[in-house]
Amino acid sequence: MFTGANMKKHQKGSILIEGMIAILIFSFGVIGTLSYQANMLAETTQTSYRLGASMYVNSLMNAAEADPANFSCYTYPAAPNSNGITNCAAATTYMPTWSAGALSMKGTSTTPPTSIYDATAGTLTITVYWKLPQEKSTDPVHSVSTTIQPTSG
């Protein structure tokens, strides 16, 4: 049985051990918080790049829908489809600005944006690609895409 001075002799160093355990528990909390913060930063970056790509897709979609008679002119990387029936003046002016912006956005991948007109279906498919900063050049790219059809012709 421990009593008096004998008990104090066995408790020597217990404060040090308790302090080390408290530091260990605190360290796990800090490491968890830092890990969570790093994951949130990566998600925020991906969301930012996806939003930028979506804005370029929507921008071209709105321009093409505003000019439904000349829908086939809004193509990239091919030159506007001026087949004599359509007037591609608006698209010829708009497309260089759009493509330059899409090619210079944050996270731009080595895959250029595309805007392809399908004459058979009468649709325009717009796709913008991006990569995250930590991804290698061999990793697959991410994309935002939409296919639209003119409401009137």
N, C-alpha and C positions, 0 to 999 in steps of 0.2 A: 504494500500500500504506500502511495506517495503522499507525503505530508510536508508542509512547510518548505524548508530549504531544498529538500529532496525533489519536490515538484518543480521548483524554479530551475533546477539543474537540468531537468529533462525538457523544459520548454525553450531552452536557449536555441536561437536560430529559427524559431517558428514564425516570427514576424518577417524575417527575410524570405522564407518560403511562401508565406501568404502574399507578400509584395510581388514576388516573381510570378505567382499564379495570377494575381490581378493584372499585371503587365501583359501576361500571355493572353488572357481573355480580352483585354483592351486591344491588343494587336490583331486578334482575329476579327474584331469589329471594324477596325480601321482597314484591314485588308479587304474585307467584304464590301465596305463602302467604296473603296477605290475601284474594285472590280465592277461594281454596279455603275459607277460613274463612267468608266471606260466603255462599258457596253452601251450606255445611254449616248455617249458621244458618237460612237460608231453608228447607232441607229439614227441620230440626228443628221449625220453626214449623208447617210443613204437617203433619208427623207428629203434632204435639201437637193440632192442630185436628181431624185425622181421628180420633185416638184419643178425643177428647171427644165427637165426633158418634157414634162407634161405641158408646161407653158409654151414651149416651141411647137409641140404637136397641135395644141389648141389654137395657137396663132395662125398657123398655116391652114388649119381646118376652117377657121373663121374667114380668112381671106378667100379661100376657094368657094365657100358657101355664099359669100357676098357677091361673087361673080359666076353664077351657075351656068351661064351661057358659054363660058370659057373654062369650064371645070378641068378639061384635059390639059390646060396650059400649066397647071401648078405641079410640075414634076421636077424631081431632083434625084440623082445628079444629071439626068438627061436634060437636054435643052427643052424649053416649052414646046408643046406640040402644036405648032402653027400649021394647020392643014388647009388653010384658005377659008374654012368655014368659021373658024374662031378668030377672035381678036385677042392676041396674047400680050397686048401692051401693058396691062396692069400686072400680069404675072411676071413679065420680063423685068419690070421695075422692082417688084416685090421679092422675087426669089433670091437674088444675090444677097440682099440684106438678111433674109431669113436664114439662108445657108451659112453665111458668115457668122451669125449669132449662134446657130446650133453647133457649128464646128468649134467655137471658142468658149462654149459654156463650161462651167466647172465640171470636172469628171469626164470630159469628152473622151471617148474610147477611140481606138484606131479604126473602128467601123464607122463610116460616115452615115449621116442620116439619109433616109430614102423617102421619096414620095413617088409612088408608082400608080399610073393611071391604067386601069383595065378597061379597054374599049368594049369588050364583050359584055361585062357586067355593068359598065358605066360607073365604076367606083374608083375612088382615090384612096390608097392605103399609105398612111404617113407613119414612119417609125423613126424614133430618135434613140440612140444608144449612149450608155455611159459605163464607167468603171469606178470602183471605189479606190481611194488612194493606196490601200494596203494590198490590193489585188495585183497579181502578176499579169504580164502581157499574155500569158497562155490561158488565164482563167476566162471562162465564158463572160460575155458582156451582158449587162442588164438593158432592158429596153421598155419604152412606152410606145404603144402603137394604137392606131384607130383606123377604121375603114369607113368612109362616108360616101354618100350618093347625093347628087344635087336634088334639091327639092323641086326645082322647076328648070326648064331648059330653054 
